[in-house]
Amino acid sequence: MKKIGIILLVFITLSCTKTQYDDYETSSGNADFSNYVAVGNSLTQGYQDGGMHNEFGQQDNSYPAIIARQMGVNFIQPTVPPLGQGYMHLEYRNGEIEVIKAYDADITNNDPTAIDDDPGWIAWGDTAIQYNNLGVSGIKLVNCLSGGKNTTINFNLLQTALNENGRFLNFGDAINPITYLDHIRRSKATFFTCWLGNNDVLGWSTEGGDNDSIESTPGLKLTELSDFIEFRDKYDSVLTAFVAMGSKGVCATLPDVTSIPYFNTVTLEAVNDDVWIREGADTSVVRLATENDLLLLTASDELAEGIGKIQSKPLPHTVVLDKDEIFIVQSRTNEINNAIRLLASKHGFALADMNQFMKTLTNTGISYDGIDFSPDYIEGGVFSLDGVHPNGRGYALIANEFIRVINDFYGSSIQTVAVGNYRGITFP
């Protein structure tokens, strides 16, 4: 059965609260919101619960869409069909809550209730429309334009034109390629939010520090950590494009990916037993996991089958981020964030420090509209069932942080939203 084998002994159903605001007059300050464009990856596109979908307005409430509504401007999103590419959900069985993964055509033991692709998924997206939300799930910053390590034209097409989440953009072909940066330049944005870069460190981390585990084409390593110098130079190119258009906007730093539920739910304390792991890319090293290692959310499936319980059957390294790999990804994230801060300042753009925002959520939690939020899986109220992407309320929190930064930097007056009015995780 395709499910995450985690027993939720306690869960908190957060009530929906609505804050009543007095009449509020929105102003743009010294910015121009008339053509707001959002660039980014899955976080910008509105991805949650392991897939793009819009059955209950999930994508309609992406953080850029929330910001645009508060700005009072038109904002066109490439909306996917209701079930999208399928998504995770909860089922209540035998006194336990079970997380059911989306239907996977490549396996034979899907859960009977697994949600499959929407019939309209295969052909969604109209490339003739000029969209305001340019978020593409899976895209790396280094793939926004060609040149550099592992970013040839063909590789970029693999990440864009052959990416089913990017069907709404025309990326051309190998002879006449159209890059993501080309779409940014054509957007004529008067204002932007740029939250690119998460996938430049995330894919490597969610594969346990593995460069090759999603290698669909020989020599093209989709999960490899992006080279820092290449990232810095290409990020500068993206911001230079906005400068050339006369745009104003906000750049965002990257959260520490090791702080999200995907890496902090399957703990040694929760397992309550010894766990044997293969360490790093050198899979000949087998040892007991320690508190300095992180077991990925996907390790729960392996543990449920007895893998990792004895030395002769250790967990594969692709479901473990060991202490050395944690240091590597945190160091690269810090390098990238320092570059984002410097380049945003260089070009005169505002900065939303989402790295610090996530640290606050992790260290002390966040209270909003009388609701307490934390990074805990399901119970914390911020993240969706995939443990990586926010749920509706999480995206509302993110939108409010961007709004706070916009107001402070540009002298605008955009009202924040009542977070409790947005969907959290739906319990059966």
N, C-alpha and C positions, 0 to 999 in steps of 0.2 A: 504494500500500500504506500503510495507516495505522499508522505506527510512528515512533518517535523515532530519527532517523538519527544516533546517536552510537555510534562504535566504541569498545568498551572494550578498550584494549590490555592492561590489567592489571586483574585483579580478585582480591579476597581472599576466600576462603571461610572464614568464621570457624567454628571448631569449637565444638560445643556442650559447655559445661562445667557441672558441677553442684557447687555448694558444699554440703557437709554441715554442717548446723548442729546444735549440741547442743540438747537439749530447751529449748524457749523458751516462757515463759508470757506470754501477751498480756494487757495491762491497758489500760483506757481512760483512766487518769489522772483528770483532772477534767472529762472530756468524756463524752458518752453516745452510743455508736455504734449503739444499737439500731435506729434508722431513719436510715441514711446515705443521703443523696440527692445526686446529682451533677447540676449544671446547667452547660450549656456548648453548644458547637457540635460540629463534626466531630471535633475532637480528643478530646472527651468521649465521643462516640458510638462511637468506635473505627474511624473511616474510614481506609483506607489503599489504596495502589495504584490511586488514581483512582476508587474506588467502595466502597460499603458491601457487604460480603460476609462469609461465615462458613464457607467451605468447609473450612478447616483450623483453625477456632477463632479466626480473626482478631478478630471482634467479641467473642467470649467473653473475650478478653484485652485489652479496653479498659483504660486505666489505672484508672478507677473500679472495675471488676470485680476487678482485681488488688488494689487497696487493700481492698476489702470482704472478699475471701478472707483477707487477712492480718489483718483485724480479727476474723474469725470470725463475721460476721453474714450474714443472708440479704440478697440483693441481686438484684432482678428487673430484667432488661434486656429491651427490646423487640427480640428477636433476629430478624435478617433471614434469609431462606432461604439455603442454601449459596452459590450463585453471586451472590446479591443482585442488584445492578444492573449486573453485569459488572465486570471489573477488568483491570488491566494485568498482563502476565507477560513472562518472558524466553524467547527462542528462540535456539538455536545454529544458525547457518547460514553455510556457506562460511568457516569459521574465525573467525567474528565472533559476538559476543553482540548480539542485537537486542531492543529494548524494544518490545513489541507492545501497542498501546492496546486498550481495551475496544471491543466492537462498537458501532458508531454507526449507527442506522437512517436517519440523515439523509444519509449518504454512500453511494457505490456501490463504493468501492475498499477495503472493509475487508479486513484480512489474513485469510486462510483460517482461521487459528487464533484469531482474536479471540474473546474470551469475551463472550457475550451475557447479557442479563437472565435470571435464574432464572424458570421458569414461575410460581413462587409470588410473584414480586416485585410484581406488579400489585395484590395484595390482602393484603400483609403488614401486620401491626400490629393489635392488638386494643385499641380505645380504652376498653374496659370495665375493663382492668387498671390498677391503681395501680403504676406503675413507679418504681424507685429511680434509674435512669439516665434523666435527662431531656434528654440531649444531642441536639441537632437539627442535622445538617449544614446549613450555609448560613445559619443564623440570625445576625442581628446583635444586639448588646445593645440598640440603639435600637429594635428591633422587638419587644422583650419587652413593651412596653405602648404604647398609642397616644398621639398628641400630639407635636407637633414637626415639624421639616422632613422631608418625604417619609416620614412615619410615620402616615398616616391609617389608618383601620380597614381600608379596601380594600387598602392597600399591605401592611399587616401580614398580612392573610389571604393575599396573594400569597407572602409569605415563609414562612408557616406552614402554613395549611390546604391550599394548593396545592403545597406542597413535599413531594415524594414521600418524602423522608427523615424527615418528621414525621408520617407516617400513623398512628402509634401514639397520638397525642394528638388530642383533639377540640377544634378551634379555633372551633367554631360557624360563624356566617355573618355577613354584613354587618349583619343586623338584630339578631342576638344573638351578638356576638363573644365568644370566650373567649381571653384573652391568655396568653402564656407566663408572665407574672407570676401570673396566676390559678392556673395549674398549680403554680407554686412555692408559693403560699399554701396550696393544698390538699394539699401533700405531707406536712405535719406532720413535717417533718424534725427530728430531734434533733441531727443533725450533717450538714454539707454541705461540698462543694468547689464553688467557683464559678470557672470559667475561661471567662467570657464576654468578648467584645470583639475577638477575633482577626479576625473577618470585617468588623469596622468599619474595618479598614485593609487587609486582605488582598485583597479582591476588586478594589479600585481598583489595587492594585499588580500583581496577576497579569494585569490587562488593560492594563498599560503606562501607568497613570495615566489611564485612560479612564472617564468616567462613563456612557457610553451604549452600550458594545459588547454588553451583555447586557440592553438595554432592551426587554423583551418587551411592555410596555404603554406607550403614549405618556405622557410625563411622569413615569414611575416609573423612577428611575435606580438599578438594583439594586447597581451597583458604586461608587456615590459614597462618598467618605470621610465618615464620620459627623461631625456637628457636635460639637465638644468639649463645649460647655456642655450640650447635650442628652444626650450620653453621661454626663457627670458626674452630672447630676440623676437620670437613669434608673438608673444603677448604684446610686446612693444609695437609690432606691426598692426595688431588689432586696434590698439588704442590710437595709433597714428591715423588709422582710417576714420575713426570717430572725430578726431581733431580736424581732419580735412573736410568733414561735413559740417563743422561748426557745432557739433553736438555737445551737450553736457550730460553728465551721467554719474553712475556709481559703479565702482569695481568692488569685488568681494573676495576676501581671502578664503582659504580652504580649511575646513575643520580637520582636526586630528582624527583620521579615519579609525584609529584604534580605540576611540572612545565611544563608538556607536554600538548599539545592541548586537550587531552581527558578530562582534568580537568579545562580548562580555556577558553573554547569556548562558552558554554551556561552560560553566566553571568547574574546577575541581571540587569546590564545595557542593555544587549542585549534583555532580556525578556521585560524590561521596565514595570514591574508590580510586585506586591507582589507575592512571591512564598512560599507556605506552605510546610513544610517538616516534616517527621518523623525523630527524632533524634536518631542516634546510634542504637545499638541492642535493646534498650528499646523502642520498637515501640509505646508505650503508650504516649510518649512525642511528642506533635505536636506543632510546633512554626513556626514563619516566618523565612525564611532564611536571613542571613546577609552576608556582604562582607567577613566575616571570614570563611564562608562555601564554599565548591566547589560543583557545580552541574556537574555531569558527562555528557559526550557527549550523552549518551543514555537517559538522562532526556528530550531531545528535543522531542522524540517520545511521552513521557507521557504528556508533556506540550501541544503538538499539539492536544491531546485528551481532554484537559481541566483539567487533573489531576495536582494538585499543585496550581490551581488558587483559590480554596476556602478551608477554614479550614477543612471542612468535607471530603475533598478528597485530602489529602496531598500527595506529592511525596513519594514513598516508600524509605526507608533508603538505599536500594541497589543502588540508582542512586544519592546519595548524600554522600560526604565525609565531615563530620562536623568538626568543629574546633578542637575538642578533638581527632578525628581520624587522622586529619592532623598531629597533634603533635606526635601521636603514630608512624605513618609510617615514618615520618622524623627522629625521634629518632632512630628507628630500622635501617634505612638506614645509619645514621651516625655511629652507632655501627659497622655495617657490613663493611662499608668503612674503618674505622680505623683498623679493623682486616685485611682486604685485603692489606692495606698499610704496616702494620707490617709484615705480612707473606711474601709478595713479597720481602721486604727488608731482612728478615731473610734468605730466600733461594737465594738471589742474583739475583732476576729477575727485569726487568724494570717495571715501572708502568705508565699506561695511565690513567690519572685522568679524566675520562669521566664525573664525577660529576662536576668538575670545568669547563670542556668544555661546559656542558649544562648551567651552571650559566652564562658563558660569552655570550652564544647564547641568553639567556633570558634577561640579563641586558643591553647589548650593541649591540647585533646582531653580525654577522660575515660577512665580505666581502671577497669574493674569486673570482678571475678571473673577477673582475668588477661586480659581482652579490652580492647584499645584501641579507642576509638570516636572518630570525627571527623564533621564535617558533610558530608564528601565524598559525592557522588552514588554510590550503590550500594556503593562500596568502604568508605565510612565506617562502615557497619553500623548506622546509626540511622534513616535515612529510607527510606521505601518508594519504589516506582518513580515515583510522581507528583512526587517532589521537594519536596513540601509537608508531607505527613503522615508521622509515624513508622511504622516497621514494628513487629513484635511486641516486639523487643528495645528499640526506642526508647520504646515505651509502658511497658515495664518500668522503664527508667531514670527516666521521668517519675513513675511510681508511687512509686519509691523516694525521689525528691526530695520528693514530697508527704508520704510517711511520715516522713521525717526532720523536716520542719517540724512535723507533728502531734505527734510525740514531744517535740520541743524546747519547743513552746508549751504543750501541754496536759499534760505530764508523763506521757504514754502510753508504753507499751512495745509497739510493733507491729514485728514482724520484717520487714526488707526481703527482697526476693526475689532469687534467683540469676538474674541477667539472661541468662546463657548457656542457661538452660532454655527460653527463649522463641524463637520463630521469627524469623529474619532474612529476607533476601531468598532466595527459592528459585531456585537455578540449574538450568538444564536438564541 
